[in-house]
Amino acid sequence: MPPDPLFISLGAASSTDRLIDTVDKRTPITTDSGMWTTNIGSKDKPSNQKLLPSSPLSTSPLAPSSPYSYSYSSLNDKRIKRSATERLAIMSRTALSLALSCPLLLVLLTISLYKTIHRAYFVESAIDDDEPEENQPKEDIIPDEIYYASRWGYDSTLHQVVTKDGYILSMYRVSKKGVNPIDKPPVLVVHGLFQCSGAFVLNEEQSLAFALVDQGYDVWLGNNRSTGGLDHVSMSHKDPEYWNWGLKELGIYDCVGMVNYVRQTTGQPKVGYIGHSQGNAQAFIALSLQPEMSDCLSCFIALAPAVYSGDLVRSYPLKYLVDLDDQAFTVLFGNGCFLPIMNLSQALCNPKLFCFLAYSMFSYLFAWWDSNWISRRKPKYFQFTPRPVSSQLILDWMHGWGKRGLLLHIPDNSMSLQSPPLQLLPDSLQQQQSHYHHEEQYEEEYDKGSEHNVSKKIPLAVFYGTADYLVDGEKLVRKLQKNHKQANLGKSTDPSIFLPMLELVHVERIDDYEHMDTIWGHDNHITTYPGIFQMLATAEWHV
């Protein structure tokens, strides 16, 4: 099979030989068409993968160093050579951002703890378990997707994908133990901001990943760059250049790369795509900038669609974050990992203590509370949330979703499409990295993509809650319904049509659901899953 152009080529001696040498010293792994694959925690290997034998607890450099923890080390620890002046400048900016952001974080945490305690006593809190404690499911609280899959009778195989810009993404292929997923319709599920693939395996036997497997699908759980690991073929996560990416890269590199990896690995021409929050936002961006990806999807299911912002962006404290100018934002939060102290706290704190702290902060900032969750599951949720993301990504959200009210890189004739880059790198390094954010390149990509002839539209399903104030699902539905009316009037080729490759065919408006409830709600197997299964059952999986 020829190498897929959407993946970085590992055939070049300059990069491949260095990477192969590193890997060979530890665990033998084969490569094929620019993609790494490692089997971890599963006895069954896909028949079309050239995998060498590996232990279920293998410590391959392409897998977490421990089966029960997120790895904060990376495959490539070689730092970029800099002058003493450049190193001092980076260290000074990092120290300044920590000195400014930590007191702010402490103030917000104090307020959020008060709000959480007040709500728990005087409003409402998570749903208590009806069953006696001895009858409740017994699970460890650990940050490992494979453990939870195995606990409920499923195999989970770790795959590694190298994107076109060199980031190594982790994906998990979930199947029933002893059942080969080959030839089943493939479904890719992608997580939201600050989260990872573990979000879909935490509701015990009612988890979305397991429900999809039980329905007969070949289930793949995707991870964006930095959320499943910090590996890159040539950069270290300790350098700011590693973190020079935002929404655009998640769309055109990570989303497209994972979709094509699933297609190439399974041999299936089309993939069903399910995205929660940012997970669907990056698919909308990919379809906007590279409409040819529409030929690769059998259907698109958007849970809590993050295209239009909700009323929350106009209230404290998010309003003040959105109103920050770029310079103030980068001084406060730096140009590397966004608030790395969150991940340090997660690694050091007791799981239940960290759950209380993290839940308080996230619910206060994003207005997603635990009213529809089962209380025993909460500590598990915050073993997988938050995961590291870049400051540039948060800035992209502020520029589009925050200031525009519309996701960045989604076309709107009245708004700019450009994402301003962070401007804190030395001039020489800015020149190396500037190709990610050049306006000329963006316009060229968009113009080229817009020429793609959409021969057949992707059926789209939208699920949103009436109590979700972070995003506005209803506004997206109205926009897509307007598309349908224009198409009926013979205006389907009008360039002003909003994402013309999509056809809205199913909408679920769920009363009292907040932003996280479509994946973590105690009754989402009743409110959400049937609509998902219906969409997948009616999708066309062949060209």
Helices and strands as residue ranges (DSSP letters): H 13-24, E 31-32, E 35-36, H 84-122, G 133-135, H 145-151, E 154-162, E 168-176, E 186-190, G 197-200, G 204-206, H 208-214, E 218-222, G 240-243, H 247-249, I 250-255, H 256-266, E 271-276, H 278-289, G 291-296, E 297-303, G 311-314, H 318-323, H 326-333, H 341-348, H 351-366, G 375-377, H 378-381, H 391-397, I 398-404, H 427-433, G 434-436, H 439-450, E 458-465, H 473-488, E 502-510, H 517-520, H 524-527, H 529-538
